[in-house]
Amino acid sequence: MAGEHPGEYDAITGRTTTGHEWDGIKELNTPLPRWWLNIFYACILWSFGYFIVYPAWPLVADFTRGTFNYSSRADVTAEVEAIVAKRTIQAAELATASFDTILADQKLMSIARAQGAAAFKDNCAPCHGQGGGGAKGYPNLNDDDWLWGGKAEDIHTTLLNGIRATYNDNTRLSAMPAFGKDGILKKEEVREVANHVRAMAGLATEASYKKDVGAKLFTENCAACHGAEGKGNQELGAPNLTDAIWLYGSDVESLVGTITYSRAGVMPAWSGRLDPVTIKALAVYVHSLGGGQK
């Protein structure tokens, strides 16, 4: 509560009090340091000068321009225009250069990778991961396993037309039958083929696996696309079954599911979504992740 004697002299500090007291604690009447007040007043004077030379006060439909006529927005606009002009030149270089030229030119590679990395982050990373490592059902772009080829030109074609993109007439298509669902193979035959595929990849098989039966079923139903040795066919988008790279899993149950129901992953066609130069840069970037082929 307020003290009863405003301006009371404090014997310990030698200062008067303000007359305010809380729980026995009295507030001293201590003036601000002179140096602090001088700086404060100087800042006030400086602000008036700032108001005069720089844009400062909002008006009804505008703002005071100041004698310097400065505008941070104009600076940003000029910087953006300069960047756009620079990128226009770089885009023209990328647009006219072949992939062989880009891959052999350090400057063009640097430009393409920078632009491609930005496009990848915005458009591809949600499925393939920030580093292109992929996930179950989404290909790893860092390895050398490619359904339709890993050359820069092949990647570019895939990006342009997508995979099973129904709105693009040139989209990549591969049609593996649903052997179990469509009644082409019986359940026990599907399992034999799944075990045979594991055997081709050097993986352990179930005790019930009959090699001659699995091999016969594979030859009759799968070899036409995947090849007699299971090495795959990039012209058909048929994967190599003998490597250690599996899109949906290599365990028996995952393979049984694939053979029974087939898989039909979809990737959008980026033509019409991204400009041609960005798609080209994106192809170069993906190619450079580590799995690109010459």
C-alpha positions, 0 to 999 in steps of 0.5 A, spaced: 500 500 500 502 507 499 506 510 504 503 515 509 509 520 508 511 521 500 518 524 499 521 520 506 528 520 506 532 514 506 538 514 511 541 508 508 541 510 500 541 518 502 535 518 497 528 520 498 522 515 497 516 516 492 511 514 498 510 507 495 511 501 499 509 494 498 510 489 504 515 494 508 519 495 501 519 502 500 520 505 492 526 510 492 526 516 488 532 514 483 533 519 477 535 516 470 543 516 469 544 523 465 548 519 460 542 515 459 537 521 458 542 524 453 542 518 449 535 517 449 534 525 447 539 524 441 535 518 439 529 522 438 532 527 434 535 522 430 528 519 429 526 526 426 531 526 421 530 519 419 522 521 418 525 526 413 529 523 409 526 516 409 519 513 407 516 513 414 509 515 415 503 511 412 498 516 409 491 514 406 493 511 400 500 512 400 506 513 405 511 519 406 517 518 401 522 522 404 527 526 401 532 520 399 526 517 395 528 510 398 524 504 397 526 497 400 521 494 395 524 497 389 531 494 392 528 487 392 524 488 385 531 490 382 535 484 385 529 479 383 529 482 376 537 481 376 536 474 378 531 472 373 535 475 367 541 471 370 537 465 370 534 466 363 541 466 360 542 460 364 536 457 362 537 458 354 544 455 355 541 449 358 535 448 353 540 448 347 545 444 350 545 436 349 545 432 355 552 429 353 554 437 353 551 438 360 554 432 363 561 434 360 561 441 362 562 443 369 559 450 369 552 447 366 552 441 370 553 446 376 547 450 374 543 444 372 544 441 379 542 447 382 536 448 379 534 440 379 535 440 386 530 445 387 525 442 383 526 435 386 525 438 393 519 441 391 516 435 387 519 429 388 522 428 395 515 427 398 515 420 394 523 419 393 525 422 399 530 428 400 536 424 398 532 420 393 533 414 397 526 412 396 521 407 400 517 401 399 514 402 393 518 408 391 524 407 387 531 408 390 534 413 385 541 413 388 542 405 385 543 403 378 537 399 378 532 402 372 526 399 369 527 404 363 534 405 363 538 410 367 541 414 362 540 422 362 536 421 356 532 415 359 530 419 365 528 425 362 523 421 358 520 418 364 520 425 367 516 428 361 511 422 360 510 419 367 509 412 369 502 409 368 500 417 367 493 416 364 493 423 361 499 422 357 499 418 351 506 417 351 507 415 358 511 409 361 507 402 361 509 395 364 503 390 365 505 384 369 499 380 370 495 379 376 497 371 376 493 369 382 487 374 382 486 372 375 486 365 375 493 364 371 496 360 377 494 357 383 496 359 390 501 353 390 504 355 383 504 362 385 508 360 391 513 356 387 514 362 383 516 366 389 521 361 391 524 361 384 525 368 384 528 368 391 533 362 388 535 366 382 537 372 387 541 367 391 536 368 397 534 362 401 527 358 399 522 355 403 523 347 404 517 346 400 520 349 394 521 344 388 526 347 383 524 344 377 516 346 378 518 353 380 523 353 374 518 351 369 512 356 371 517 361 371 519 359 364 512 359 362 509 365 365 515 370 367 521 369 362 518 373 356 518 379 360 524 378 365 528 374 361 530 366 362 535 368 367 531 374 370 535 379 368 529 384 366 528 388 360 528 395 360 524 396 353 519 393 357 520 396 364 521 389 367 525 389 373 532 385 374 530 379 379 537 377 380 540 383 384 539 385 391 534 391 389 527 390 391 521 395 390 516 392 394 520 387 398 524 380 397 520 376 403 516 370 400 510 373 402 511 380 399 513 376 392 507 372 393 503 378 393 506 381 387 505 375 383 498 374 385 495 382 385 501 385 380 503 392 382 501 398 378 505 404 381 504 411 378 508 417 377 506 423 374 508 426 367 511 432 369 510 435 362 505 441 362 507 441 370 514 444 370 517 448 364 522 444 359 528 447 362 526 445 369 525 438 367 531 437 363 535 440 369 531 435 374 533 429 369 541 431 370 540 432 377 537 425 378 542 422 374 547 425 378 545 422 385 549 416 384 545 411 379 545 414 373 548 410 367 552 413 361 
